[in-house]
Amino acid sequence: MTDLKFHWFLPTNGGDGRQIVGGGHGTPAMSGGRPASVGYLGQIARSAEQLGFEAALTPTGAWCEDAWLTTAMISSLSERLKFLVAFRPGLIAPFLAAQMAGTFQNLSGGRLLLNVVTGGEDHEQRMYGDYLDKDARYERCGEFLHLIKALWSGETITHEGRHYRLEDAALAQIPDPLPEVYFGGSSPAALDVAARHVDVYLTWGEPPAAVAEKIDRVRNLADKQGRELRYGIRLHTIARDTADEAWAEAGRLVDGIPEDQIRRIQAGLKRSGSEGQKRMLALNGGTKDGLEIYPNLWAGVGLVRGGAGTALVGSHQQIADLIEEYAAAGISEFVLSGYPHLEEAYHFGEGVLPELTRRGRWQHPAPARRVGSAVPFGAAS
């Protein structure tokens, strides 16, 4: 049953490196040593495509390069890879967003996915000129998604709502296919938006039981709307041939973080208004001790990185086992990353993905290339 999809990550948030690159959610970005250049990001994208990843997530926020521009610049460097472009609906008008998404979709050959990020940090939103509170941002997000999907359906819209006014709005070109909408959030307002409007609900990596409980809440809300969603999870990964090698790498990463840096970044993250960020902080406890919070699930990344703060750590077989646990909880899509992103893509793609293929849970999305026998020069054909 080849039912799982895997996506990778483009590290535009401070670049990439052999240590955890922190920042985000109210804290300044750290430099990873490998700048987020077109050449390097293109190298990651081409590698992810070759390994069988479906798409690559590009983050959004004041702490990283703009996701729309970055992915547009590197999309021509790959052929099949889709781009899960994160964007904030309150910072752009619905008609312009629908038009931009249509342009990206039509010119890339249907390789756009949208990751809608409502924005969890009041201070960061105000940098963009957005002064709504969190609940109002989610209300605006729901109105935005209603409008953008109506525009994509070919409707001519005149609308006067609480947050948007449109008059005789109609797209000249409809995206083909329509971009799927991915969305994450843990507050009640976020879950309501997910149930009403999105295609894939994303959650950060908590133990499987906690993930299953959250999925059940979203599914019950979606059922009341007569809708059926898919579910994804955002995680880091440290996959190696043996568990000892993987845990040694996790130890190296956390040993390289100074204690004063942990205290400083944790203090910033505790000011976050994001419910999901609070859940991540509860998992790591702000200390290097006790970071394996579930077998092969490690919370060390969240000590200095906002957002997704947990990693799959272990042998290829152990990580495949944990992936199957998440699948049993309702997860069908995995958005992954690792340090450095180029090398970790190969560790996972050449180790865990073949293991999942052997188990019948994954198949490379590109057709296998046929290789024929060489005919010696001069021989009869």
C-alpha positions as CSV (number, residue, x, y, z in Angstrom):
1,M,0.0,0.0,0.0
2,T,2.1,2.9,-1.3
3,D,0.2,5.6,0.4
4,L,2.9,7.9,1.9
5,K,4.3,11.1,0.5
6,F,7.6,12.8,1.5
7,H,8.6,16.4,1.1
8,W,12.0,18.1,1.8
9,F,12.9,21.7,2.9
10,L,14.8,24.6,1.4
11,P,16.8,26.3,4.1
12,T,16.3,30.0,3.3
13,N,16.2,30.9,7.1
14,G,19.8,31.8,7.7
15,G,21.2,29.3,5.2
16,D,22.5,25.8,6.0
17,G,25.3,24.1,7.9
18,R,26.6,21.3,10.0
19,Q,25.0,22.7,13.2
20,I,21.4,23.4,14.0
21,V,20.5,26.7,12.3
22,G,18.1,28.4,14.8
23,G,15.9,31.4,14.8
24,G,12.3,32.2,14.0
25,H,9.1,32.8,16.0
26,G,10.3,36.0,17.5
27,T,14.1,35.2,17.7
28,P,16.8,36.4,15.2
29,A,18.0,34.0,12.5
30,M,21.4,32.3,13.0
31,S,23.8,31.9,10.2
32,G,24.6,28.3,9.1
33,G,27.7,29.0,7.0
34,R,26.2,27.9,3.7
35,P,24.3,30.9,2.3
36,A,20.8,30.4,0.8
37,S,22.0,31.1,-2.7
38,V,20.2,30.1,-5.9
39,G,23.0,27.6,-6.7
40,Y,22.9,25.9,-3.3
41,L,19.2,25.8,-3.0
42,G,19.0,24.5,-6.5
43,Q,21.4,21.7,-5.6
44,I,19.2,20.7,-2.7
45,A,16.1,20.8,-5.0
46,R,17.6,18.7,-7.7
47,S,18.9,16.2,-5.1
48,A,15.4,16.0,-3.4
49,E,13.8,15.4,-6.8
50,Q,16.3,12.7,-7.7
51,L,15.8,10.9,-4.4
52,G,12.0,10.8,-4.7
53,F,10.7,13.7,-2.6
54,E,7.4,15.0,-3.8
55,A,7.9,18.7,-3.0
56,A,10.1,21.1,-1.1
57,L,8.8,23.5,1.6
58,T,10.1,27.1,1.6
59,P,9.4,29.0,4.8
60,T,8.1,32.5,5.3
61,G,8.7,35.3,7.7
62,A,11.0,38.2,8.5
63,W,13.8,35.7,9.4
64,C,14.2,34.2,5.9
65,E,14.2,35.0,2.2
66,D,10.9,35.6,0.5
67,A,9.4,32.2,-0.4
68,W,7.6,33.3,-3.6
69,L,10.7,34.9,-5.2
70,T,13.0,32.1,-4.1
71,T,11.0,29.2,-5.4
72,A,10.3,31.1,-8.7
73,M,14.0,31.6,-9.2
74,I,14.9,27.9,-8.7
75,S,11.9,26.2,-10.1
76,S,13.5,25.9,-13.6
77,L,16.5,24.1,-12.0
78,S,14.3,21.0,-11.5
79,E,11.7,19.1,-13.6
80,R,9.3,17.3,-11.4
81,L,9.8,18.6,-7.8
82,K,6.8,20.7,-6.5
83,F,7.3,23.7,-4.3
84,L,5.3,24.0,-1.0
85,V,5.4,27.8,-0.9
86,A,4.6,29.3,2.5
87,F,2.9,32.7,2.5
88,R,0.8,34.9,4.8
89,P,-2.7,35.7,3.6
90,G,-3.0,38.9,5.5
91,L,-0.1,40.6,3.7
92,I,-1.4,40.2,0.2
93,A,-4.8,40.8,-1.4
94,P,-6.8,37.7,-2.4
95,F,-7.1,38.5,-6.1
96,L,-3.4,39.2,-6.4
97,A,-2.5,36.0,-4.5
98,A,-4.9,34.0,-6.7
99,Q,-3.2,35.6,-9.8
100,M,0.3,34.9,-8.5
101,A,-0.5,31.3,-7.7
102,G,-2.0,30.8,-11.1
103,T,1.0,32.3,-12.8
104,F,3.3,30.1,-10.8
105,Q,1.2,27.0,-11.4
106,N,0.8,27.6,-15.2
107,L,4.5,28.5,-15.8
108,S,5.9,25.7,-13.6
109,G,3.8,23.0,-15.2
110,G,1.6,22.5,-12.2
111,R,4.3,22.3,-9.5
112,L,2.8,24.7,-6.9
113,L,1.5,23.8,-3.4
114,L,0.5,26.5,-0.9
115,N,1.4,26.5,2.7
116,V,-0.9,29.1,4.4
117,V,0.7,30.6,7.5
118,T,-1.6,32.9,9.4
119,G,1.2,34.3,11.6
120,G,1.6,33.5,15.3
121,E,3.8,36.4,16.4
122,D,2.2,39.8,17.0
123,H,5.6,41.6,16.9
124,E,6.6,40.1,13.6
125,Q,3.2,40.7,12.0
126,R,3.5,44.4,13.0
127,M,6.8,44.6,11.1
128,Y,4.7,43.9,8.1
129,G,2.0,46.4,9.0
130,D,-0.5,43.9,10.3
131,Y,-2.0,44.9,13.7
132,L,-4.9,42.3,14.0
133,D,-4.8,40.0,17.0
134,K,-4.4,36.3,16.6
135,D,-8.1,35.3,16.4
136,A,-8.9,38.1,13.9
137,R,-6.0,36.9,11.8
138,Y,-7.5,33.4,11.6
139,E,-10.9,34.9,10.8
140,R,-9.3,36.9,8.0
141,C,-7.5,33.8,6.8
142,G,-10.8,31.9,6.5
143,E,-12.3,34.8,4.4
144,F,-9.2,34.9,2.3
145,L,-9.3,31.2,1.5
146,H,-13.0,31.3,0.7
147,L,-12.3,34.1,-1.9
148,I,-9.2,32.6,-3.4
149,K,-10.9,29.2,-4.0
150,A,-13.9,30.9,-5.5
151,L,-11.6,32.8,-7.9
152,W,-9.8,29.6,-8.9
153,S,-13.2,28.1,-9.7
154,G,-13.8,30.7,-12.3
155,E,-16.4,32.7,-10.5
156,T,-16.8,36.5,-10.9
157,I,-16.9,37.8,-7.4
158,T,-18.4,40.9,-5.8
159,H,-17.8,40.6,-2.1
160,E,-18.0,42.8,1.0
161,G,-16.8,41.1,4.1
162,R,-15.2,42.1,7.4
163,H,-11.7,42.1,6.0
164,Y,-11.9,42.2,2.2
165,R,-13.9,44.0,-0.5
166,L,-13.9,42.9,-4.1
167,E,-15.9,44.1,-7.1
168,D,-16.4,42.1,-10.3
169,A,-13.2,40.1,-9.6
170,A,-12.4,37.3,-12.2
171,L,-9.2,35.6,-13.1
172,A,-8.2,35.7,-16.8
173,Q,-6.4,32.4,-16.4
174,I,-7.4,29.6,-14.0
175,P,-4.5,27.5,-12.4
176,D,-4.3,24.0,-13.8
177,P,-4.4,22.0,-11.7
178,L,-5.7,24.0,-8.8
179,P,-2.9,24.3,-6.1
180,E,-3.6,22.3,-3.0
181,V,-3.7,24.3,0.3
182,Y,-1.6,23.1,3.3
183,F,-2.2,24.7,6.7
184,G,-1.1,24.3,10.3
185,G,-2.2,25.7,13.7
186,S,-3.1,24.3,17.1
187,S,-5.5,26.9,18.5
188,P,-9.3,26.4,18.3
189,A,-9.5,29.2,15.7
190,A,-6.9,27.5,13.6
191,L,-8.6,24.1,13.7
192,D,-11.8,25.7,12.5
193,V,-10.1,27.3,9.5
194,A,-8.5,24.0,8.6
195,A,-11.8,22.1,8.8
196,R,-13.6,24.6,6.5
197,H,-11.0,25.4,3.9
198,V,-7.8,23.4,3.5
199,D,-6.7,20.3,1.8
200,V,-3.9,19.1,4.1
201,Y,-3.7,19.9,7.8
202,L,-0.1,20.0,9.1
203,T,1.1,19.5,12.6
204,W,4.6,19.7,14.2
205,G,6.2,16.5,15.5
206,E,4.8,15.4,18.8
207,P,4.6,11.7,19.9
208,P,2.1,9.6,17.9
209,A,-0.6,9.6,20.5
210,A,-0.7,13.4,20.7
211,V,-0.7,13.6,16.9
212,A,-3.6,11.2,16.7
213,E,-5.6,13.2,19.3
214,K,-5.1,16.4,17.3
215,I,-6.0,14.7,14.0
216,D,-9.2,13.4,15.6
217,R,-10.2,16.9,16.6
218,V,-9.6,18.3,13.1
219,R,-11.4,15.3,11.5
220,N,-14.5,15.7,13.7
221,L,-14.7,19.4,12.8
222,A,-14.2,18.6,9.1
223,D,-16.9,15.9,9.2
224,K,-19.4,18.6,10.4
225,Q,-18.5,20.6,7.3
226,G,-18.9,17.5,5.0
227,R,-15.2,17.7,4.1
228,E,-12.4,15.1,4.2
229,L,-8.8,16.3,4.7
230,R,-5.4,14.7,4.5
231,Y,-2.9,15.0,7.3
232,G,0.8,15.8,7.3
233,I,3.6,16.3,9.9
234,R,6.7,18.5,10.0
235,L,9.8,16.9,11.4
236,H,13.6,16.9,11.1
237,T,15.5,13.7,10.6
238,I,18.8,12.1,11.5
239,A,18.9,8.7,9.7
240,R,22.0,6.5,9.6
241,D,22.9,2.8,8.9
242,T,22.9,2.1,12.7
243,A,21.2,3.7,15.7
244,D,24.5,4.4,17.4
245,E,25.7,6.5,14.4
246,A,22.4,8.4,14.4
247,W,22.4,9.2,18.1
248,A,26.1,10.1,18.0
249,E,25.2,12.8,15.4
250,A,22.3,14.0,17.5
251,G,24.7,14.3,20.4
252,R,27.2,16.2,18.3
253,L,24.5,18.7,17.2
254,V,23.3,19.4,20.8
255,D,26.9,19.5,22.2
256,G,27.7,22.3,19.7
257,I,25.0,24.6,21.2
258,P,26.3,26.9,24.0
259,E,24.2,27.0,27.2
260,D,23.9,30.8,27.0
261,Q,22.5,30.5,23.5
262,I,19.9,28.1,24.6
263,R,18.8,30.4,27.5
264,R,18.7,33.4,25.2
265,I,16.6,31.7,22.5
266,Q,14.3,29.9,24.9
267,A,13.5,33.2,26.5
268,G,12.5,34.6,23.1
269,L,10.5,31.6,22.2
270,K,8.6,31.7,25.5
271,R,7.2,35.1,24.4
272,S,5.6,33.5,21.3
273,G,1.8,33.6,20.9
274,S,1.8,30.4,18.9
275,E,0.0,27.5,20.6
276,G,2.1,25.1,18.6
277,Q,5.3,26.8,19.7
278,K,4.3,26.4,23.3
279,R,3.8,22.7,22.7
280,M,7.3,22.4,21.2
281,L,8.8,24.2,24.2
282,A,7.1,21.8,26.6
283,L,8.7,18.9,24.8
284,N,12.3,20.0,25.2
285,G,12.0,21.7,28.6
286,G,14.8,24.2,27.7
287,T,17.5,21.7,28.7
288,K,19.8,19.2,27.0
289,D,18.6,16.4,29.3
290,G,15.9,14.0,28.5
291,L,15.5,15.0,24.8
292,E,14.4,11.5,23.6
293,I,10.7,12.2,24.3
294,Y,9.5,9.0,22.6
295,P,11.4,6.1,21.1
296,N,13.5,7.6,18.2
297,L,11.8,11.0,18.6
298,W,14.3,13.7,19.7
299,A,13.4,17.3,20.8
300,G,16.9,18.8,20.6
301,V,16.3,20.9,17.5
302,G,13.7,23.0,19.4
303,L,16.2,24.2,21.9
304,V,17.4,26.9,19.5
305,R,15.0,26.7,16.5
306,G,11.5,28.1,16.5
307,G,8.7,26.1,14.8
308,A,9.3,22.4,14.2
309,G,11.6,21.3,16.9
310,T,11.7,17.5,16.9
311,A,13.6,14.9,14.8
312,L,13.3,11.3,13.8
313,V,16.6,9.7,15.0
314,G,17.8,6.2,14.5
315,S,18.6,3.5,12.0
316,H,16.8,3.4,8.7
317,Q,14.6,0.6,10.0
318,Q,13.8,2.4,13.3
319,I,12.8,5.6,11.5
320,A,10.6,3.6,9.1
321,D,9.0,1.9,12.2
322,L,8.2,5.3,13.7
323,I,6.9,6.6,10.3
324,E,4.5,3.7,10.2
325,E,3.3,4.6,13.7
326,Y,2.5,8.1,12.5
327,A,0.8,6.6,9.5
328,A,-1.4,4.5,11.8
329,A,-2.3,7.8,13.6
330,G,-3.6,9.2,10.3
331,I,-0.5,10.9,8.8
332,S,0.0,10.4,5.1
333,E,2.5,13.3,4.3
334,F,5.9,14.0,5.9
335,V,7.6,17.3,5.5
336,L,11.2,16.7,6.5
337,S,14.6,18.5,6.9
338,G,18.0,17.9,8.5
339,Y,21.4,19.5,8.9
340,P,23.0,19.9,6.5
341,H,19.9,19.7,4.2
342,L,21.9,18.4,1.2
343,E,23.6,15.5,3.0
344,E,20.6,14.6,5.2
345,A,18.4,14.3,2.1
346,Y,20.6,11.6,0.9
347,H,20.8,9.8,4.3
348,F,17.0,9.6,4.4
349,G,16.4,9.2,0.6
350,E,18.9,6.4,0.2
351,G,18.2,4.7,3.5
352,V,14.7,5.2,4.8
353,L,12.8,5.5,1.5
354,P,14.1,2.2,0.1
355,E,13.1,0.5,3.4
356,L,9.6,1.9,3.1
357,T,9.5,0.7,-0.5
358,R,10.4,-2.8,0.8
359,R,7.4,-2.6,3.2
360,G,5.1,-1.5,0.4
361,R,4.5,2.0,1.9
362,W,6.2,4.2,-0.6
363,Q,7.1,4.3,-4.3
364,H,9.3,6.7,-6.2
365,P,7.0,9.2,-7.9
366,A,9.1,9.2,-11.1
367,P,9.0,6.2,-13.5
368,A,12.1,4.0,-13.4
369,R,14.5,4.6,-16.2
370,R,14.9,1.6,-18.5
371,V,18.5,0.6,-19.1
372,G,19.3,-1.6,-22.1
373,S,22.3,-3.7,-22.8
374,A,25.1,-1.9,-24.7
375,V,25.7,-3.1,-28.3
376,P,29.4,-3.4,-29.2
377,F,30.5,-1.0,-31.9
378,G,30.3,-2.7,-35.3
379,A,28.1,-5.6,-34.1
380,A,25.0,-6.5,-36.0
381,S,21.8,-5.0,-34.5
